[in-house]
Structure formats: C-alpha cells, structure tokens
C-alpha cells in the first residue's frame, strides 16, 4: 500500500528547506501539486503518484531517508524491543513509515550522533570492519588521563578478552579534582566499533568512563544545536559527504 504524507514533510525530506521554510514557500505560491498552486502546507498526498513542483522545478520523490539523531540516555539503538524504549520510538509516526534503522549502536547510557536511514548499502559501508570508519567521542573519565595513556592508545590497547585495538587518537582537554577523584575530559577517535569499546579501552588502563558522547561518524558531524532526543533530516551537503566517503573507501 502506498504511504501517504504531508506535502511539507515530503519537501523537507527532499532537502528543500525546513518545515517552517516550506510553509512560507507554500504561502508565497511556490508549491504546486498536479499543476495547481496549493495554499495548504499540510496537504496529504501520495508521493509516488502526485506531480509536485517547487518554485517551478519538478520534485522527484526519493524513498530513501536520512535522519541525524542526538541520542539521549535511556533509549536503546534498536528498531524494536519488547521492554525498552528504542531510538525509533523517538521518531514521528510519518518518519517511521519507511522503516529507518540505526546505523550501528550506541550504548543505552551513551548520547550523541546516531544516523538513522533505510539506505542499506550506505549502512553496510559505514559499518564494514574493512572500511575503518572513524568515530569520535567526547568523554568524562574518572582518573588522571595523561601522556602515557595517549601513547598506549596510539599503539593499541589490549581489552579484557585479549583483543588488541587499532591505533586510536586520544586528546586531553583538561583535568579537575572532584571530591576524592581526578576527572579528565577527553576526546577519542577510534577506527572500529567493538562492543563497549571506548569504555573497555579506558578500563584497560585502569580508568572509568562516566559520560560518553559521540560527536562524529565518518564525515558526519553532530549538529550541536540539536537537543538530546531530537532529530532532523540530513542536509543535501551532508548526504553528499556520506556519498563521497563511500566512493573514497571503495
């Protein structure tokens, strides 16, 4: 069955503006459906059948969606779960219709960048162990992270199961004393995605991650203006960055 949707949602999906910008364009008479100028930005259409034009140019419907989510704590990176709230539950009903899924996983208590899409090929490229896609995290670590840790991470550390990680780039922002402990604010870039990897890497050097936030994955950077728990469509330039990254890693 064809999935119907609002015209403003369709045009936002196509990267032609935010919902509010689309609403203004409709009021200005810039949007036509089946040859007629419309005045209702909430008009429900069949995107696969309707002929849509924006500012005189035809809009070709694309059934692939890309969402940037600033994942909050307390939700899991899954499409469904009988007990836990998932990242898909954070999407509006309309945005769930094309079955997006999370590209990779963030732990339940980890926040930050998570890409949701129904582009299976792109997801495979970003998650393939052979591609070594860089992922950058900001972390608050209980312990005095120093130069020795930077050197250890740069050469690879041995995890609790004997696995030796690929070289990682550790940057130390600052250290501060709180109560009886020293806490370090750091940024870490890894080239793989083992289970609980960042936490386990710091455990391997005798320290504990107490807060973890992913800020980038490949060329995609978290929009810092996006509140935790909120999401938006990727812009066309962000989608193109992902496409270019795919081509350069082939």
Secondary structure as UniProt FT lines:
FT   STRAND          4..6
FT   HELIX           7..13
FT   TURN            14..15
FT   HELIX           19..27
FT   TURN            28..29
FT   STRAND          31..33
FT   TURN            34..35
FT   STRAND          36..37
FT   TURN            41..42
FT   STRAND          44..46
FT   TURN            47..49
FT   STRAND          52..54
FT   TURN            55..56
FT   STRAND          57..59
FT   STRAND          66..71
FT   TURN            73..74
FT   HELIX           87..90
FT   HELIX           93..96
FT   TURN            97..98
FT   STRAND          101..102
FT   TURN            108..109
FT   STRAND          111..117
FT   HELIX           120..127
FT   TURN            129..131
FT   STRAND          135..142
FT   HELIX           147..155
FT   TURN            160..161
FT   STRAND          169..178
FT   TURN            179..180
FT   STRAND          181..190
FT   TURN            195..196
FT   HELIX           197..204
FT   TURN            205..206
FT   STRAND          208..217
FT   TURN            218..219
FT   STRAND          220..221
FT   TURN            224..225
FT   TURN            228..229
FT   STRAND          231..233
FT   HELIX           236..248
//
